[in-house]
Amino acid sequence: MLQVEHLTKHFGQTNIIDQLSFSIEPGEIVGLVGENGAGKSTLLQLLATISKPTSGSIALHGLSYQNDLKKVRKQIGFVPQDIAVWDTFTVEENMIFFEKLAWNHRSKEELHNLCQDMNLFQWKQRVSTLSGGMKRKLNLAISLIHQPNLLLLDEPTVGIDLKSRIEIGQYLRRRAKEEQTMILYTSHDLDEIQRLCDRVLLIGNDPFYRDSVKFF
């Protein structure tokens, strides 16, 4: 379980996140919505251990972010908005490169199967020739090499075709169910959020989101 208690983040005099508390159970996909500037990306960075909170606590399966940081990091997969892959490498070369940086090692067959599970079949193809949807799938596959328990996704389907969006969503649903992965998912597409997610978390005070999203 991910447990967040009274999480607060200040940048100078600006209060980005204030006393936020929530939890995510294994196997759940939780949508994160809010207006621009509400703190969605900041929250993901805090949960990904890229940034430190001003106050509050975060624990992952009983491990404290403050006291067990190295162990916590081994359980987290993070996909930022920007695609971070090597364009001059093939899909295979990208997967092998990032596998060498991962916390635990996977065979080439396992890496290949991971891509195929996402309908990413261009194993020998150079990334620069791939569509935006295929690049997004590769970005996601790389984040899963070390088999994280918590997956943080910041607009993972922005700017891609509908078919790739649907395939990514279907894969994430299977992943959550079969691997009991906890997933926190941000998107400006409210239909996508409500179709994919088990629950929705709102941060910020924009009345549009309060009126447009069904919260559980």
ChimeraX attribute file (.defattr): number of C-alpha atoms within 10 A of each C-alpha:
attribute: neighborCount
match mode: 1-to-1
recipient: residues
	/A:1	18
	/A:2	18
	/A:3	17
	/A:4	18
	/A:5	15
	/A:6	14
	/A:7	19
	/A:8	20
	/A:9	22
	/A:10	13
	/A:11	9
	/A:12	7
	/A:13	6
	/A:14	8
	/A:15	13
	/A:16	18
	/A:17	21
	/A:18	17
	/A:19	12
	/A:20	15
	/A:21	14
	/A:22	12
	/A:23	13
	/A:24	18
	/A:25	16
	/A:26	17
	/A:27	21
	/A:28	19
	/A:29	26
	/A:30	24
	/A:31	24
	/A:32	24
	/A:33	24
	/A:34	21
	/A:35	16
	/A:36	11
	/A:37	11
	/A:38	18
	/A:39	19
	/A:40	22
	/A:41	18
	/A:42	18
	/A:43	23
	/A:44	23
	/A:45	18
	/A:46	17
	/A:47	26
	/A:48	21
	/A:49	18
	/A:50	11
	/A:51	13
	/A:52	16
	/A:53	19
	/A:54	14
	/A:55	14
	/A:56	15
	/A:57	17
	/A:58	22
	/A:59	20
	/A:60	22
	/A:61	14
	/A:62	12
	/A:63	17
	/A:64	15
	/A:65	20
	/A:66	14
	/A:67	10
	/A:68	13
	/A:69	13
	/A:70	12
	/A:71	13
	/A:72	23
	/A:73	18
	/A:74	16
	/A:75	17
	/A:76	21
	/A:77	22
	/A:78	23
	/A:79	23
	/A:80	17
	/A:81	16
	/A:82	12
	/A:83	15
	/A:84	14
	/A:85	19
	/A:86	16
	/A:87	14
	/A:88	13
	/A:89	16
	/A:90	20
	/A:91	27
	/A:92	19
	/A:93	17
	/A:94	20
	/A:95	26
	/A:96	20
	/A:97	14
	/A:98	15
	/A:99	21
	/A:100	12
	/A:101	11
	/A:102	17
	/A:103	14
	/A:104	11
	/A:105	16
	/A:106	17
	/A:107	10
	/A:108	13
	/A:109	8
	/A:110	12
	/A:111	20
	/A:112	20
	/A:113	14
	/A:114	18
	/A:115	21
	/A:116	14
	/A:117	15
	/A:118	20
	/A:119	15
	/A:120	21
	/A:121	14
	/A:122	18
	/A:123	17
	/A:124	11
	/A:125	15
	/A:126	17
	/A:127	23
	/A:128	15
	/A:129	13
	/A:130	16
	/A:131	12
	/A:132	18
	/A:133	22
	/A:134	22
	/A:135	22
	/A:136	27
	/A:137	21
	/A:138	26
	/A:139	22
	/A:140	24
	/A:141	23
	/A:142	26
	/A:143	22
	/A:144	21
	/A:145	23
	/A:146	20
	/A:147	21
	/A:148	20
	/A:149	23
	/A:150	30
	/A:151	26
	/A:152	24
	/A:153	23
	/A:154	21
	/A:155	17
	/A:156	24
	/A:157	24
	/A:158	16
	/A:159	11
	/A:160	15
	/A:161	13
	/A:162	11
	/A:163	10
	/A:164	20
	/A:165	19
	/A:166	14
	/A:167	17
	/A:168	22
	/A:169	20
	/A:170	13
	/A:171	15
	/A:172	21
	/A:173	21
	/A:174	15
	/A:175	17
	/A:176	19
	/A:177	15
	/A:178	10
	/A:179	14
	/A:180	17
	/A:181	23
	/A:182	25
	/A:183	25
	/A:184	23
	/A:185	24
	/A:186	26
	/A:187	19
	/A:188	15
	/A:189	12
	/A:190	18
	/A:191	11
	/A:192	16
	/A:193	22
	/A:194	16
	/A:195	10
	/A:196	18
	/A:197	19
	/A:198	15
	/A:199	17
	/A:200	21
	/A:201	17
	/A:202	17
	/A:203	21
	/A:204	18
	/A:205	11
	/A:206	13
	/A:207	10
	/A:208	10
	/A:209	17
	/A:210	15
	/A:211	9
	/A:212	10
	/A:213	16
	/A:214	12
	/A:215	14
	/A:216	8
